[in-house]
Amino acid sequence: DLCAGVGLGLMVDGNFLTGSSGFAGELGHIPIVPEGDTCHCGKKGCLETVASEWALEAHVSLALRRTVKMHEIIEMAHARHKQVSTELENMCRYLAIGVAHVINIINPATFYVYGRVFQACPHLLDLLVEETKQYALGPSFAACRFAQASGGLMDGTIASVINYLTD
C-alpha cells in the first residue's frame, strides 16, 4: 500500500498477520538509505522517506522549486514530465528494495500493489517488478505473481476489522 506512507498487509492461510503488538507490516519503516532524511517516525532513512506519496511530493516540489501535490504529479506523469518521470522511477527503485525484502523473507504467492500512482500510471507496476527482480532471490521472485490491488484502501481496513472481530 503506497499512499501517504508505505504499508504491508500480510495474509497467511486466510488470516491477517498482525504481529505480537499489532505492528506487523510496517514496510515503510525499514531502513533503506543510511543517514537519509528523517522519517515521520523519527528514524532516518526509512523506505517512506524515498517511496511514499509524501516523499514523492517533497522530492518533486524540491526539484521544481514549488509546492506540488499528488494530483498534479499524476497529471505531470501523464504528460511525461521529465523530472516527475525521474522521481517516479527513483521511487520504484527504492520500493523494489523493500518489496524484495518481503519476497525473500515471506516468499508470497502473490504481491498486490495499491497506490494512487500505480492506479494512475499502470506502467509503474512493470517497472517495480523489473527493479524487484534485481534484488529478490530468483526462486522466490519466480514463484511470486504481482498484481494491482482491486478495490480501495477502505477494503483492507474493513477486512482487518472483520479479521480482528472473528479472530
NUTINU-823379 format. One record per atom (N, C-alpha, C): residue in three letters; atom name; y, x, z; residue number from 1. Coordinates in Angstrom, 3 decimals. Atoms other than C-alpha are relative to their C-alpha. Last residue first. Layout:
N
Ala, CA, Y, X, Z, NUM
...
END
This chain:
167
Asp, N, 0.719, -1.202, -0.440, 167
Asp, CA, -13.981, -10.112, 15.496, 167
Asp, C, -0.480, -0.180, 1.428, 167
Thr, N, 1.433, 0.248, 0.106, 166
Thr, CA, -13.072, -13.584, 14.203, 166
Thr, C, -0.833, 1.189, 0.495, 166
Leu, N, 0.387, 1.220, -0.721, 165
Leu, CA, -9.463, -13.561, 15.353, 165
Leu, C, -1.510, -0.237, -0.012, 165
Tyr, N, -0.232, -0.180, -1.428, 164
Tyr, CA, -8.875, -9.944, 14.343, 164
Tyr, C, -0.497, -1.204, 0.789, 164
Asn, N, 0.984, -0.967, -0.485, 163
Asn, CA, -10.459, -10.411, 10.906, 163
Asn, C, 0.132, 0.186, 1.502, 163
Ile, N, 1.290, 0.684, 0.001, 162
Ile, CA, -8.383, -13.541, 10.312, 162
Ile, C, -1.086, 0.906, 0.558, 162
Val, N, -0.044, 0.969, -1.100, 161
Val, CA, -5.230, -11.670, 11.329, 161
Val, C, -1.327, -0.735, 0.105, 161
Ser, N, 0.070, -0.758, -1.249, 160
Ser, CA, -6.092, -8.740, 9.049, 160
Ser, C, -0.021, -0.928, 1.211, 160
Ala, N, 1.384, -0.451, -0.145, 159
Ala, CA, -6.820, -11.089, 6.122, 159
Ala, C, -0.192, 0.773, 1.312, 159
Ile, N, 0.805, 1.171, -0.360, 158
Ile, CA, -3.459, -12.778, 6.635, 158
Ile, C, -1.454, 0.400, 0.219, 158
Thr, N, -0.373, 0.375, -1.366, 157
Thr, CA, -1.662, -9.431, 6.629, 157
Thr, C, -0.842, -1.169, 0.483, 157
Gly, N, 0.610, -0.966, -0.912, 156
Gly, CA, -3.530, -8.273, 3.549, 156
Gly, C, 0.300, -0.317, 1.454, 156
Asp, N, 1.451, 0.204, 0.029, 155
Asp, CA, -2.624, -11.454, 1.672, 155
Asp, C, -0.713, 0.938, 0.964, 155
Met, N, 0.340, 1.033, -0.973, 154
Met, CA, 1.022, -11.150, 2.793, 154
Met, C, -1.512, -0.242, 0.048, 154
Leu, N, 0.070, -0.620, -1.309, 153
Leu, CA, 1.377, -7.869, 0.884, 153
Leu, C, -0.426, -1.002, 1.066, 153
Gly, N, -1.199, -0.622, -0.528, 152
Gly, CA, 0.633, -9.590, -2.363, 152
Gly, C, -0.234, 0.561, 1.375, 152
Gly, N, -0.612, 0.693, -1.127, 151
Gly, CA, -2.073, -10.888, -4.613, 151
Gly, C, 1.232, 0.749, 0.453, 151
Ser, N, -0.555, 1.290, 0.401, 150
Ser, CA, -4.049, -8.514, -6.746, 150
Ser, C, 0.585, -0.671, 1.229, 150
Ala, N, 0.308, 1.065, -0.950, 149
Ala, CA, -4.489, -4.868, -5.878, 149
Ala, C, 0.636, -1.290, -0.512, 149
Gln, N, -1.201, 0.606, -0.569, 148
Gln, CA, -4.320, -2.687, -8.961, 148
Gln, C, -0.447, -1.084, 0.970, 148
Ala, N, -0.447, 1.283, 0.540, 147
Ala, CA, -7.615, -0.907, -9.435, 147
Ala, C, 1.314, -0.410, 0.648, 147
Phe, N, -1.384, 0.295, -0.361, 146
Phe, CA, -9.229, 2.497, -8.983, 146
Phe, C, 0.408, -1.316, -0.639, 146
Arg, N, -0.727, 0.749, 1.022, 145
Arg, CA, -13.008, 2.899, -9.038, 145
Arg, C, 1.403, -0.273, 0.533, 145
Cys, N, -1.087, 0.878, -0.453, 144
Cys, CA, -14.599, 5.597, -6.912, 144
Cys, C, 0.706, -0.643, -1.192, 144
Ala, N, 0.588, 1.231, -0.540, 143
Ala, CA, -18.008, 7.147, -7.647, 143
Ala, C, 1.051, -1.028, 0.411, 143
Ala, N, 0.737, 0.688, 1.063, 142
Ala, CA, -16.541, 9.808, -9.942, 142
Ala, C, -0.572, -1.332, 0.470, 142
Phe, N, -0.964, 0.559, 0.943, 141
Phe, CA, -13.992, 10.781, -7.282, 141
Phe, C, -0.720, -0.813, -1.072, 141
Ser, N, -0.673, 1.106, -0.682, 140
Ser, CA, -16.690, 11.230, -4.646, 140
Ser, C, 0.998, -0.681, -0.926, 140
Pro, N, 0.921, 1.129, -0.170, 139
Pro, CA, -18.858, 13.305, -6.999, 139
Pro, C, 0.649, -1.213, 0.673, 139
Gly, N, 0.490, 0.617, 1.229, 138
Gly, CA, -15.923, 15.480, -8.150, 138
Gly, C, -0.921, -1.188, 0.204, 138
Leu, N, 1.300, -0.554, 0.359, 137
Leu, CA, -14.272, 16.176, -4.793, 137
Leu, C, -0.576, -0.785, -1.172, 137
Ala, N, 1.185, 0.603, -0.625, 136
Ala, CA, -10.687, 14.963, -4.851, 136
Ala, C, -1.274, 0.729, -0.432, 136
Tyr, N, 0.130, -0.343, -1.419, 135
Tyr, CA, -7.655, 17.141, -5.599, 135
Tyr, C, -1.290, -0.506, 0.656, 135
Gln, N, -0.192, -1.442, -0.216, 134
Gln, CA, -7.359, 17.326, -9.404, 134
Gln, C, -0.286, 0.419, 1.440, 134
Lys, N, 1.191, -0.702, 0.501, 133
Lys, CA, -8.860, 13.843, -9.850, 133
Lys, C, 0.095, 1.510, 0.249, 133
Thr, N, 0.988, 0.030, -1.075, 132
Thr, CA, -6.048, 12.444, -7.711, 132
Thr, C, -1.239, 0.790, -0.386, 132
Glu, N, -0.422, -0.969, -1.013, 131
Glu, CA, -3.494, 13.528, -10.336, 131
Glu, C, -1.023, 0.080, 1.139, 131
Glu, N, 0.125, -1.351, 0.565, 130
Glu, CA, -5.360, 11.736, -13.107, 130
Glu, C, 0.380, 1.075, 1.021, 130
Val, N, 1.433, -0.307, 0.140, 129
Val, CA, -5.783, 8.592, -10.981, 129
Val, C, -0.189, 1.423, -0.522, 129
Leu, N, 0.541, -0.218, -1.345, 128
Leu, CA, -2.127, 8.570, -9.941, 128
Leu, C, -1.474, 0.392, -0.065, 128
Leu, N, -0.475, -1.310, -0.445, 127
Leu, CA, -1.045, 8.995, -13.572, 127
Leu, C, -0.544, 0.337, 1.383, 127
Asp, N, 0.730, -1.003, 0.782, 126
Asp, CA, -3.223, 6.076, -14.642, 126
Asp, C, 0.404, 1.413, 0.417, 126
Leu, N, 1.346, -0.033, -0.563, 125
Leu, CA, -1.777, 3.982, -11.796, 125
Leu, C, -0.845, 1.031, -0.743, 125
Leu, N, 0.018, -0.912, -1.139, 124
Leu, CA, 1.713, 4.960, -12.931, 124
Leu, C, -1.371, 0.070, 0.664, 124
His, N, 0.427, -1.332, 0.447, 123
His, CA, 1.056, 3.337, -16.322, 123
His, C, -0.053, 1.002, 1.152, 123
Pro, N, 1.456, -0.181, -0.100, 122
Pro, CA, 1.241, -0.053, -14.568, 122
Pro, C, -0.502, 1.374, -0.440, 122
Cys, N, 0.279, -1.106, 0.925, 121
Cys, CA, 5.022, 0.272, -14.085, 121
Cys, C, -1.493, 0.324, 0.049, 121
Ala, N, -1.006, -0.013, 1.061, 120
Ala, CA, 6.280, -2.940, -12.446, 120
Ala, C, -0.299, 1.036, -1.083, 120
Gln, N, 0.032, 1.298, 0.683, 119
Gln, CA, 3.149, -3.533, -10.372, 119
Gln, C, 0.946, 0.008, -1.192, 119
Phe, N, 1.265, 0.044, 0.743, 118
Phe, CA, 2.799, 0.155, -9.524, 118
Phe, C, -0.156, -1.340, -0.733, 118
Val, N, -0.105, -0.890, 1.159, 117
Val, CA, 6.485, 0.368, -8.614, 117
Val, C, -1.282, -0.002, -0.819, 117
Arg, N, -0.868, 0.537, 1.054, 116
Arg, CA, 6.236, -2.748, -6.466, 116
Arg, C, 0.084, 0.914, -1.211, 116
Gly, N, -1.384, -0.437, -0.161, 115
Gly, CA, 3.267, -1.471, -4.512, 115
Gly, C, 0.820, -0.498, -1.168, 115
Tyr, N, -0.999, 1.059, -0.019, 114
Tyr, CA, -0.461, -2.025, -4.157, 114
Tyr, C, 1.377, 0.611, 0.210, 114
Val, N, -1.364, -0.484, -0.160, 113
Val, CA, -3.309, 0.300, -5.083, 113
Val, C, 0.948, -1.184, -0.076, 113
Tyr, N, -1.007, 0.923, 0.526, 112
Tyr, CA, -6.946, -0.632, -4.575, 112
Tyr, C, 1.384, 0.543, 0.312, 112
Phe, N, -1.286, -0.312, -0.613, 111
Phe, CA, -9.478, 2.160, -4.129, 111
Phe, C, 1.034, -0.890, -0.673, 111
Thr, N, -1.190, 0.457, 0.716, 110
Thr, CA, -13.010, 1.021, -4.841, 110
Thr, C, 1.241, 0.362, 0.806, 110
Ala, N, 0.462, 0.465, 1.307, 109
Ala, CA, -16.392, 2.488, -3.903, 109
Ala, C, 1.183, -0.423, -0.862, 109
Pro, N, -0.003, 1.439, 0.292, 108
Pro, CA, -14.867, 4.485, -1.068, 108
Pro, C, -0.548, -0.322, -1.388, 108
Asn, N, 0.867, 0.212, 1.159, 107
Asn, CA, -15.974, 8.052, -0.150, 107
Asn, C, -0.074, -1.489, -0.373, 107
Ile, N, 0.620, 1.326, -0.096, 106
Ile, CA, -14.286, 7.939, 3.292, 106
Ile, C, -1.016, -0.262, -1.100, 106
Ile, N, 0.465, 0.320, -1.358, 105
Ile, CA, -13.315, 11.590, 3.837, 105
Ile, C, -0.817, -1.284, 0.035, 105
Asn, N, 0.880, -1.052, -0.513, 104
Asn, CA, -13.022, 12.961, 0.279, 104
Asn, C, -0.583, -0.333, 1.373, 104
Ile, N, 1.233, -0.021, 0.804, 103
Ile, CA, -11.662, 9.709, -1.141, 103
Ile, C, -0.977, 1.037, 0.543, 103
Val, N, 0.765, 1.217, -0.310, 102
Val, CA, -9.147, 9.358, 1.685, 102
Val, C, -1.327, 0.012, -0.748, 102
His, N, 0.508, -0.146, -1.373, 101
His, CA, -7.984, 12.962, 1.327, 101
His, C, -0.871, -1.197, 0.370, 101
Ala, N, 1.161, -0.900, 0.066, 100
Ala, CA, -7.749, 12.467, -2.445, 100
Ala, C, -0.585, 0.241, 1.387, 100
Val, N, 1.125, 0.799, 0.494, 99
Val, CA, -5.470, 9.469, -1.881, 99
Val, C, -1.261, 0.858, -0.068, 99
Gly, N, 0.441, 0.899, -1.068, 98
Gly, CA, -3.150, 11.604, 0.247, 98
Gly, C, -1.209, -0.825, -0.404, 98
Ile, N, 0.560, -0.870, -1.045, 97
Ile, CA, -2.972, 14.345, -2.388, 97
Ile, C, -0.525, -0.856, 1.149, 97
Ala, N, 1.355, -0.392, 0.392, 96
Ala, CA, -2.533, 11.732, -5.116, 96
Ala, C, -0.656, 0.903, 1.035, 96
Leu, N, 0.887, 1.086, -0.412, 95
Leu, CA, 0.487, 10.316, -3.279, 95
Leu, C, -1.448, 0.342, -0.321, 95
Tyr, N, 0.169, -0.071, -1.456, 94
Tyr, CA, 2.186, 13.683, -3.685, 94
Tyr, C, -0.956, -1.079, 0.502, 94
Arg, N, 0.671, -1.271, -0.322, 93
Arg, CA, 1.587, 13.792, -7.426, 93
Arg, C, -0.245, 0.129, 1.500, 93
Cys, N, 1.437, 0.136, 0.282, 92
Cys, CA, 2.414, 10.102, -7.825, 92
Cys, C, -0.758, 1.269, 0.333, 92
Met, N, 0.565, 0.909, -0.992, 91
Met, CA, 5.795, 10.538, -6.091, 91
Met, C, -1.517, -0.126, -0.200, 91
Asn, N, 0.119, -0.767, -1.253, 90
Asn, CA, 6.576, 13.545, -8.281, 90
Asn, C, -0.646, -0.844, 1.091, 90
Glu, N, 1.110, -0.940, 0.200, 89
Glu, CA, 5.825, 11.462, -11.390, 89
Glu, C, -0.216, 0.839, 1.255, 89
Leu, N, 1.230, 0.794, -0.077, 88
Leu, CA, 8.073, 8.679, -10.111, 88
Leu, C, -1.228, 0.889, -0.189, 88
Glu, N, 0.225, 0.334, -1.410, 87
Glu, CA, 10.864, 11.215, -9.441, 87
Glu, C, -1.277, -0.830, 0.176, 87
Thr, N, 0.385, -1.224, -0.711, 86
Thr, CA, 10.559, 12.652, -12.965, 86
Thr, C, -0.313, -0.295, 1.458, 86
Ser, N, 1.374, -0.314, 0.421, 85
Ser, CA, 10.614, 9.182, -14.529, 85
Ser, C, -0.521, 1.238, 0.722, 85
Val, N, 0.873, 0.955, -0.701, 84
Val, CA, 13.708, 8.338, -12.479, 84
Val, C, -1.453, 0.268, -0.364, 84
Gln, N, 0.062, -0.396, -1.405, 83
Gln, CA, 15.436, 11.514, -13.690, 83
Gln, C, -0.914, -0.928, 0.795, 83
Lys, N, 0.677, -1.284, -0.221, 82
Lys, CA, 14.555, 10.839, -17.350, 82
Lys, C, -0.136, 0.366, 1.481, 82
His, N, -1.030, -0.903, -0.507, 81
His, CA, 15.453, 7.139, -17.484, 81
His, C, -0.685, 1.293, 0.432, 81
Arg, N, 0.464, -1.389, 0.127, 80
Arg, CA, 12.590, 5.500, -19.394, 80
Arg, C, 1.092, 1.023, 0.342, 80
Ala, N, -0.868, -0.566, 1.035, 79
Ala, CA, 14.407, 2.143, -19.696, 79
Ala, C, -0.332, 1.477, -0.261, 79
His, N, 0.295, 0.721, 1.248, 78
His, CA, 11.514, 0.553, -17.790, 78
His, C, 0.823, 0.535, -1.168, 78
Ala, N, 1.330, -0.451, 0.422, 77
Ala, CA, 11.917, 3.246, -15.123, 77
Ala, C, -0.384, -0.678, -1.309, 77
Met, N, -0.167, -1.302, 0.652, 76
Met, CA, 15.648, 2.526, -14.980, 76
Met, C, -1.348, 0.560, -0.463, 76
Glu, N, -0.700, 0.218, 1.274, 75
Glu, CA, 14.949, -1.156, -14.260, 75
Glu, C, 0.142, 1.310, -0.771, 75
Ile, N, 0.971, 0.638, 0.893, 74
Ile, CA, 12.380, -0.190, -11.604, 74
Ile, C, 0.631, -0.275, -1.365, 74
Ile, N, 0.952, -1.052, 0.383, 73
Ile, CA, 14.852, 2.211, -10.003, 73
Ile, C, -1.017, -0.570, -0.983, 73
Glu, N, -0.640, -0.798, 1.040, 72
Glu, CA, 17.464, -0.555, -10.068, 72
Glu, C, -0.913, 1.130, -0.472, 72
His, N, -0.100, 0.837, 1.200, 71
His, CA, 15.204, -2.972, -8.190, 71
His, C, 0.644, 0.771, -1.144, 71
Met, N, 1.250, 0.129, 0.759, 70
Met, CA, 14.258, -0.185, -5.790, 70
Met, C, 0.142, -0.834, -1.266, 70
Lys, N, 1.028, 0.808, -0.655, 69
Lys, CA, 17.808, 0.630, -4.640, 69
Lys, C, -1.185, -0.200, -0.946, 69
Val, N, 0.835, 0.720, 0.957, 68
Val, CA, 20.144, 3.416, -5.818, 68
Val, C, -1.109, -0.712, 0.771, 68
Thr, N, 1.057, 0.800, -0.615, 67
Thr, CA, 23.030, 4.827, -3.786, 67
Thr, C, -0.730, -0.813, -1.075, 67
Arg, N, -0.474, 1.330, -0.374, 66
Arg, CA, 24.980, 7.457, -5.710, 66
Arg, C, -1.169, -0.767, 0.591, 66
Arg, N, -1.221, -0.094, -0.808, 65
Arg, CA, 24.709, 11.150, -6.558, 65
Arg, C, 0.647, -1.353, 0.259, 65
Leu, N, -1.047, 0.672, 0.774, 64
Leu, CA, 22.130, 10.530, -9.324, 64
Leu, C, 1.347, -0.001, 0.720, 64
Ala, N, -0.049, -0.543, 1.364, 63
Ala, CA, 19.664, 13.087, -7.938, 63
Ala, C, 1.151, -0.598, -0.814, 63
Leu, N, -0.484, -1.378, -0.084, 62
Leu, CA, 20.437, 12.175, -4.324, 62
Leu, C, 0.169, 0.592, -1.404, 62
Ser, N, -1.413, 0.069, -0.392, 61
Ser, CA, 20.063, 8.453, -5.027, 61
Ser, C, 0.617, 1.401, 0.060, 61
Val, N, -0.738, 0.411, 1.196, 60
Val, CA, 16.804, 9.102, -6.888, 60
Val, C, 1.495, -0.065, 0.308, 60
His, N, 0.055, -1.087, 0.986, 59
His, CA, 15.431, 11.091, -3.955, 59
His, C, 0.779, -0.343, -1.265, 59
Ala, N, -0.783, -1.155, -0.464, 58
Ala, CA, 16.585, 8.607, -1.297, 58
Ala, C, 0.042, 1.099, -1.055, 58
Glu, N, -1.420, 0.367, 0.021, 57
Glu, CA, 15.345, 5.533, -3.178, 57
Glu, C, 0.878, 1.194, 0.386, 57
Leu, N, -0.366, 0.076, 1.407, 56
Leu, CA, 11.996, 7.248, -3.792, 56
Leu, C, 1.476, -0.371, -0.149, 56
Ala, N, -0.147, -1.378, 0.473, 55
Ala, CA, 11.774, 8.181, -0.122, 55
Ala, C, 0.432, 0.022, -1.460, 55
Trp, N, -1.230, -0.542, -0.591, 54
Trp, CA, 12.456, 4.592, 0.952, 54
Trp, C, 0.233, 1.430, -0.443, 54
Glu, N, -1.186, 0.574, 0.629, 53
Glu, CA, 9.928, 3.289, -1.564, 53
Glu, C, 1.272, 0.597, 0.592, 53
Ser, N, -0.192, 1.360, -0.486, 52
Ser, CA, 7.273, 5.701, -0.379, 52
Ser, C, 1.239, -0.548, -0.697, 52
Ala, N, 0.725, 0.987, 0.808, 51
Ala, CA, 5.795, 8.947, -1.682, 51
Ala, C, 0.079, -1.395, 0.604, 51
Val, N, 0.020, -0.354, 1.432, 50
Val, CA, 7.800, 12.007, -0.602, 50
Val, C, -0.648, -1.060, -0.877, 50
Thr, N, -1.269, -0.649, 0.340, 49
Thr, CA, 8.862, 11.357, 3.012, 49
Thr, C, 0.082, 0.366, -1.476, 49
Glu, N, -1.069, 0.980, 0.225, 48
Glu, CA, 6.050, 8.806, 3.397, 48
Glu, C, 1.319, 0.645, -0.396, 48
Leu, N, 0.134, 0.522, 1.355, 47
Leu, CA, 3.483, 11.596, 2.973, 47
Leu, C, 1.116, -0.989, -0.318, 47
Cys, N, 0.991, 1.078, 0.201, 46
Cys, CA, 4.755, 13.099, 6.211, 46
Cys, C, -0.020, -0.435, -1.471, 46
Gly, N, 0.878, -0.183, 1.145, 45
Gly, CA, 6.678, 16.394, 6.004, 45
Gly, C, -1.074, -1.044, -0.204, 45
Lys, N, -0.501, -0.586, 1.245, 44
Lys, CA, 8.233, 16.467, 9.459, 44
Lys, C, -1.089, 0.028, -1.066, 44
Lys, N, 0.705, -1.220, 0.414, 43
Lys, CA, 7.477, 14.162, 12.387, 43
Lys, C, 0.596, 0.515, -1.312, 43
Gly, N, -0.499, -1.147, -0.748, 42
Gly, CA, 9.983, 11.694, 13.862, 42
Gly, C, -0.675, 1.309, -0.358, 42
Cys, N, 0.791, -0.116, -1.229, 41
Cys, CA, 8.181, 8.513, 12.789, 41
Cys, C, 0.454, 1.173, 0.877, 41
His, N, -0.449, 1.022, -0.943, 40
His, CA, 10.930, 7.744, 10.268, 40
His, C, -0.769, 0.072, 1.324, 40
Cys, N, 0.482, 1.357, 0.265, 39
Cys, CA, 9.979, 11.013, 8.601, 39
Cys, C, 0.612, -0.962, 1.008, 39
Thr, N, 0.409, 0.736, -1.189, 38
Thr, CA, 11.913, 14.266, 8.803, 38
Thr, C, -0.321, -1.438, -0.385, 38
Asp, N, -0.993, 0.891, -0.599, 37
Asp, CA, 12.006, 16.131, 5.519, 37
Asp, C, -0.567, -0.705, 1.226, 37
Gly, N, -0.676, 0.957, 0.869, 36
Gly, CA, 9.523, 18.904, 4.823, 36
Gly, C, 1.017, -0.834, 0.760, 36
Glu, N, -1.448, -0.172, -0.171, 35
Glu, CA, 8.645, 21.899, 7.015, 35
Glu, C, 0.803, -0.915, -0.927, 35
Pro, N, -0.359, -0.757, -1.204, 34
Pro, CA, 5.085, 21.705, 5.666, 34
Pro, C, 1.513, 0.245, 0.031, 34
Val, N, -0.977, -1.040, 0.325, 33
Val, CA, 4.950, 19.040, 2.934, 33
Val, C, 0.368, 0.743, 1.282, 33
Ile, N, 0.191, -0.417, 1.392, 32
Ile, CA, 1.851, 16.820, 3.098, 32
Ile, C, 0.897, 1.185, -0.343, 32
Pro, N, -0.942, -1.020, 0.451, 31
Pro, CA, 1.403, 15.931, 6.760, 31
Pro, C, -0.352, 0.476, -1.408, 31
Ile, N, 0.715, -1.274, 0.091, 30
Ile, CA, -0.491, 12.661, 7.181, 30
Ile, C, 0.999, 1.040, -0.510, 30
His, N, -0.387, -0.975, -1.017, 29
His, CA, 1.869, 9.934, 8.313, 29
His, C, -0.920, 1.213, 0.050, 29
Gly, N, -1.348, -0.513, 0.193, 28
Gly, CA, 1.844, 7.699, 5.281, 28
Gly, C, 0.409, 1.082, 0.966, 28
Leu, N, 0.017, -1.032, 1.035, 27
Leu, CA, -1.917, 7.333, 5.494, 27
Leu, C, 1.369, 0.631, -0.191, 27
Glu, N, -1.389, -0.481, 0.085, 26
Glu, CA, -1.643, 5.375, 8.731, 26
Glu, C, 0.086, 1.187, -0.961, 26
Gly, N, -0.622, 0.263, 1.292, 25
Gly, CA, -4.957, 3.662, 8.012, 25
Gly, C, 1.440, 0.458, -0.124, 25
Ala, N, 0.734, -0.509, 1.157, 24
Ala, CA, -6.342, 3.384, 11.524, 24
Ala, C, 0.764, -0.347, -1.277, 24
Phe, N, -0.835, -0.752, 0.935, 23
Phe, CA, -3.634, 2.723, 14.132, 23
Phe, C, -0.768, 0.598, -1.186, 23
Gly, N, -0.634, 0.853, 1.001, 22
Gly, CA, -5.216, -0.063, 16.159, 22
Gly, C, 0.826, 0.722, -1.051, 22
Ser, N, -1.274, 0.512, -0.533, 21
Ser, CA, -5.960, 1.967, 19.288, 21
Ser, C, 0.781, -0.814, -1.032, 21
Ser, N, 0.092, 0.286, -1.430, 20
Ser, CA, -9.671, 2.693, 18.757, 20
Ser, C, 1.293, -0.550, 0.588, 20
Gly, N, -0.085, -1.168, -0.869, 19
Gly, CA, -9.464, 2.398, 14.991, 19
Gly, C, 0.041, -0.395, 1.462, 19
Thr, N, -1.306, -0.064, -0.645, 18
Thr, CA, -8.654, -0.652, 12.891, 18
Thr, C, 0.172, 1.235, 0.873, 18
Leu, N, 0.088, -1.101, -0.939, 17
Leu, CA, -11.469, -0.687, 10.347, 17
Leu, C, 1.394, 0.185, 0.598, 17
Phe, N, -1.081, -0.972, 0.028, 16
Phe, CA, -11.363, -4.069, 8.685, 16
Phe, C, -0.235, 1.043, 1.080, 16
Asn, N, -0.874, 0.003, -1.175, 15
Asn, CA, -14.735, -5.747, 8.389, 15
Asn, C, 1.095, 1.050, -0.153, 15
Gly, N, -0.691, 1.276, -0.158, 14
Gly, CA, -16.670, -6.726, 5.267, 14
Gly, C, 0.906, -0.101, 1.204, 14
Asp, N, 0.975, 1.080, -0.183, 13
Asp, CA, -19.156, -3.835, 5.487, 13
Asp, C, 0.673, -1.337, 0.311, 13
Val, N, 1.356, -0.535, -0.022, 12
Val, CA, -16.279, -1.366, 5.860, 12
Val, C, -0.950, -1.145, 0.320, 12
Met, N, 0.977, 1.042, -0.242, 11
Met, CA, -12.740, -2.375, 4.933, 11
Met, C, -1.394, 0.614, -0.135, 11
Leu, N, 1.382, -0.434, 0.184, 10
Leu, CA, -9.973, 0.174, 5.304, 10
Leu, C, -0.941, -1.147, 0.339, 10
Gly, N, 0.902, 0.941, -0.638, 9
Gly, CA, -6.362, -0.849, 4.782, 9
Gly, C, -1.423, 0.413, -0.310, 9
Leu, N, 1.355, 0.033, 0.524, 8
Leu, CA, -4.126, 2.088, 4.016, 8
Leu, C, -0.801, -1.010, 0.797, 8
Gly, N, 1.056, 0.424, -0.909, 7
Gly, CA, -0.395, 2.295, 4.456, 7
Gly, C, -1.339, -0.048, -0.698, 7
Val, N, 1.279, -0.164, 0.695, 6
Val, CA, 2.514, 4.108, 2.823, 6
Val, C, -1.089, -0.334, 0.999, 6
Gly, N, 0.766, -1.159, -0.443, 5
Gly, CA, 6.015, 3.083, 3.854, 5
Gly, C, -1.248, 0.125, -0.847, 5
Ala, N, -0.973, -0.749, -0.791, 4
Ala, CA, 8.672, 0.746, 2.458, 4
Ala, C, -0.649, 1.285, 0.504, 4
Cys, N, -1.207, 0.838, -0.071, 3
Cys, CA, 6.114, -0.221, -0.127, 3
Cys, C, 1.024, 0.804, 0.762, 3
Leu, N, -1.205, -0.807, 0.123, 2
Leu, CA, 3.091, 1.751, -1.263, 2
Leu, C, 1.187, -0.948, -0.050, 2
Asp, N, -1.175, 0.852, 0.000, 1
Asp, CA, 0.000, 0.000, 0.000, 1
Asp, C, 1.227, 0.890, 0.000, 1
END
